[in-house]
Every structure is written in structure tokens, then in C-alpha cells.
């Protein structure tokens, strides 16, 4: 499996923002943390959510693999570290809050979630957004190019294989997973995470496009890294 934080493949970007505009949950906030909270943004990109949390008075740090994104954050005065979601370079229980915006589809899901749980202190909060099945079904059905339709198909097939067998198709064919609420909830139970908010957003053919959830770390011993 891939052990990385990265952007979606280049063929996965819609030709126009209007392709996703009706589905993006613009009213969902990733920065609802108390002042002075220690907040980690996993897959911080160019720092939009980091800056919002910093403006609330939080101590913030971003994690990404993309050098250009990290450089952009540094130019904005933001603290960032180059690292993988599956191996976060922070002590257990060191974060009050965690942000993860549509990064999990491109990681080893189980290991990344294990790291999120590990670095959160008891009662710490995670603000998360994932791609659901509807995201890739919409690409498959309505993608404006054959590459996007193929991307949707391979993400769906790879997710089914991952759910059934616990591993992905090798190489670029297996680089993306969609998230499902049942699979996420099973992982949360194993990792000591409790779902406290599940925002309802627009669906495609009755399937979730974006899954927006807030989690709370249960008051239990620190979670070990998932191997």
C-alpha cells in the first residue's frame, strides 16, 4: 500500500470547478478549535485551514509531502513538516485538534487513522472530510473526459478489493480509496475515536459525495501505531 500524503492524480481534476460546486459543503468549518489549542493539519496543502485555525489563536502545524505546498505555507509564516500521514512525527497525545481534508483517500487508510488517534490527546477533536462512493460514481457517469471516468472506475474497484481483502491493487491503479461510513465506524471503534457530528450533505444518486465528520478521542490509553 502507499504510505503517502499527496494530491489526487493529475487526471482527477475536473475541467471546471462548477463540476463539484453543488456538492461542496461550504458551511463546514475545519477550524472550530478553542484558542491556544495545538492543532495539526494532515495534508495541509497551501495552508488555508492552517491559517484559519491560527487566526483563532491556535498553535498550528501542517504536514504534507508536496514541497511546493510546504514552501507556500512557509512563505505565509506557517509551521509545516514534510511527513507521511501513516507516520506522523509527533508524540502520542500531543495534539488537541486535528484537521484532515480529503487526504485519507490517498493514504493507507487504516494506518493513517491509527496515527490520527495516536497523536490526539484524550478528548481531542478531529475535523475530517472524505470522498464517499458518490464522488467516484459521478466521475464514472459524468466525468468530462475518459480519463476521469476511468479514474472513477478504478477507485471504486480498488475500494471494493480493499474492503474485501485488506489491500489495494498495486501501482497507480490502486492509489485511491473512497471512504464508507460503515468501514470508518469500524475503524473508529478499534482506535478509540467517537463520532460526535456527521454533517448531512448533498448526494449523487443517493450516494455520499463528501463525508464530513467530527470525532473525539476517547479517554483511554494512547493508541499504538497500526502496523
C-alpha positions in Angstrom: 0.0 0.0 0.0 1.1 3.6 -0.5 2.4 5.4 2.6 2.0 8.9 1.4 0.1 12.2 1.6 -0.4 13.5 -1.9 -2.9 15.2 -4.1 -5.3 13.4 -6.3 -3.8 12.2 -9.6 -3.5 14.9 -12.2 -6.2 13.2 -14.3 -8.6 13.6 -11.4 -9.1 17.3 -11.5 -12.4 18.4 -13.1 -12.1 20.8 -16.1 -14.2 23.3 -14.2 -14.9 24.0 -10.5 -18.6 24.0 -11.4 -18.4 20.2 -11.8 -18.3 19.9 -8.0 -19.7 23.3 -6.9 -23.2 22.0 -6.0 -21.7 19.3 -3.7 -19.0 21.2 -1.8 -20.2 21.7 1.8 -19.1 25.4 2.1 -20.6 25.8 5.5 -18.5 23.0 7.1 -15.6 24.5 9.1 -12.3 22.9 9.8 -11.1 25.4 12.4 -13.6 25.2 15.2 -11.0 24.8 18.0 -10.5 26.8 21.2 -7.8 29.4 21.3 -4.4 28.1 22.4 -5.3 24.6 21.1 -2.4 22.6 19.5 -3.8 21.7 16.0 -2.3 19.5 13.3 -3.4 19.7 9.7 -2.6 16.4 7.9 -2.3 17.1 4.2 -2.2 20.9 4.7 -1.8 21.9 1.1 -1.0 25.6 0.8 -2.3 26.3 4.3 -5.9 27.5 4.0 -7.2 25.6 7.0 -4.0 26.1 8.9 -4.3 29.9 8.6 -7.9 29.8 9.7 -7.0 27.9 12.8 -4.1 30.2 13.5 -6.4 33.2 13.3 -8.5 31.7 16.1 -5.4 31.8 18.3 -4.4 28.1 17.9 -0.8 26.8 17.7 -0.8 25.1 14.3 1.4 22.8 12.3 0.9 21.3 8.9 2.0 18.0 7.4 2.3 17.4 3.7 4.7 15.6 1.2 4.5 18.2 -1.6 7.5 20.5 -1.5 5.7 23.4 -3.3 2.8 23.3 -0.9 5.2 23.3 2.1 7.1 26.2 0.6 3.9 28.2 0.1 3.0 27.6 3.8 6.4 28.8 5.0 6.0 32.0 2.9 2.8 32.6 4.8 4.6 32.2 8.1 3.1 28.8 8.9 4.9 25.9 10.6 5.0 22.8 8.4 6.7 19.4 8.4 7.3 17.1 5.5 5.9 13.7 6.6 3.5 10.9 5.8 0.0 10.5 7.3 1.0 7.0 8.2 4.0 8.0 10.2 3.4 11.4 11.9 6.5 12.7 13.6 4.7 13.9 16.8 4.4 12.3 20.3 1.4 10.4 21.3 -1.4 12.5 22.8 0.4 15.8 21.8 -2.5 17.4 19.8 -5.7 19.0 21.0 -7.1 19.0 17.4 -6.6 17.5 14.0 -7.7 18.6 10.5 -7.9 16.2 7.6 -9.5 17.5 4.4 -9.9 14.8 1.7 -6.5 13.3 2.2 -7.4 9.9 3.5 -8.4 8.5 0.1 -4.8 8.7 -1.0 -3.2 7.0 2.1 -3.1 3.7 3.7 -6.5 4.3 5.4 -6.1 2.0 8.5 -2.6 3.2 9.3 -3.4 6.9 8.8 -6.4 6.7 11.1 -4.3 4.9 13.6 -1.8 7.8 13.6 -4.6 10.4 13.9 -5.9 8.6 17.0 -2.4 8.2 18.4 -1.4 11.9 18.3 -4.7 13.2 19.6 -4.9 13.7 23.4 -7.9 12.2 25.3 -11.0 14.3 24.4 -9.1 15.9 21.5 -11.2 16.7 18.4 -10.6 15.8 14.7 -12.4 17.6 11.9 -12.5 15.3 8.9 -13.7 15.3 5.3 -13.6 12.3 3.0 -14.6 11.3 -0.5 -17.6 8.9 -0.5 -18.7 6.5 -3.2 -20.8 9.1 -4.9 -17.7 11.2 -5.6 -16.3 8.5 -7.9 -19.6 7.3 -9.3 -20.2 10.9 -10.5 -16.8 10.8 -12.2 -17.7 7.4 -13.7 -21.0 8.6 -15.0 -20.4 12.3 -15.9 -16.7 12.8 -16.0 -15.8 15.3 -18.7 -13.1 13.0 -20.1 -12.5 9.3 -20.4 -9.5 9.6 -18.0 -11.8 11.0 -15.3 -14.3 8.2 -16.0 -11.6 5.6 -15.8 -10.3 7.2 -12.6 -13.7 6.9 -11.0 -14.0 3.2 -12.1 -10.6 2.2 -10.7 -11.1 4.0 -7.4 -14.4 2.1 -7.0 -12.9 -1.3 -7.8 -9.9 -0.7 -5.7 -12.1 0.2 -2.7 -14.1 -2.9 -3.1 -10.9 -5.0 -3.2 -9.6 -3.2 -0.1 -12.8 -3.8 1.8 -12.8 -7.5 0.9 -9.1 -8.4 1.1 -7.5 -5.6 3.1 -5.1 -4.5 0.4 -5.1 -2.4 -2.7 -4.4 -3.2 -6.4 -0.7 -2.5 -6.9 0.6 0.7 -8.6 -1.3 3.6 -9.8 -4.4 1.5 -10.3 -4.8 1.2 -6.6 -3.8 4.7 -5.5 -7.2 5.9 -4.4 -9.9 4.7 -2.0 -13.4 6.1 -1.3 -14.4 6.1 2.3 -17.6 4.5 3.6 -19.4 5.2 6.9 -19.5 1.6 8.0 -15.8 1.0 7.3 -14.9 4.2 9.0 -17.1 3.5 12.1 -15.4 0.1 12.5 -12.0 1.7 12.5 -13.2 4.4 14.9 -14.3 1.7 17.4 -11.0 -0.1 17.2 -9.0 3.1 17.6 -10.8 4.8 20.4 -12.5 7.5 18.4 -16.1 8.6 18.9 -18.2 10.2 16.2 -19.8 13.4 17.6 -21.0 15.0 14.4 -21.9 13.7 10.9 -22.9 16.6 8.6 -25.5 15.8 6.0 -24.5 17.0 2.6 -25.9 16.6 -0.9 -25.7 13.1 -2.5 -25.3 11.8 -6.1 -27.8 9.1 -7.0 -28.4 8.7 -3.3 -24.7 8.1 -2.6 -22.5 10.2 -0.4 -20.1 12.5 -2.3 -18.4 14.2 0.6 -18.4 12.8 4.2 -17.9 15.5 6.8 -17.4 14.2 10.4 -16.1 15.4 13.7 -14.5 12.9 16.0 -13.5 12.9 19.7 -10.6 10.9 21.1 -11.9 8.7 23.9 -10.3 8.9 27.3 -8.2 5.8 27.1 -4.5 4.9 26.8 -2.6 6.1 23.8 -3.1 4.2 20.6 -0.1 2.4 19.2 0.9 2.8 15.6 -1.0 0.5 13.3 1.5 -1.8 11.6 
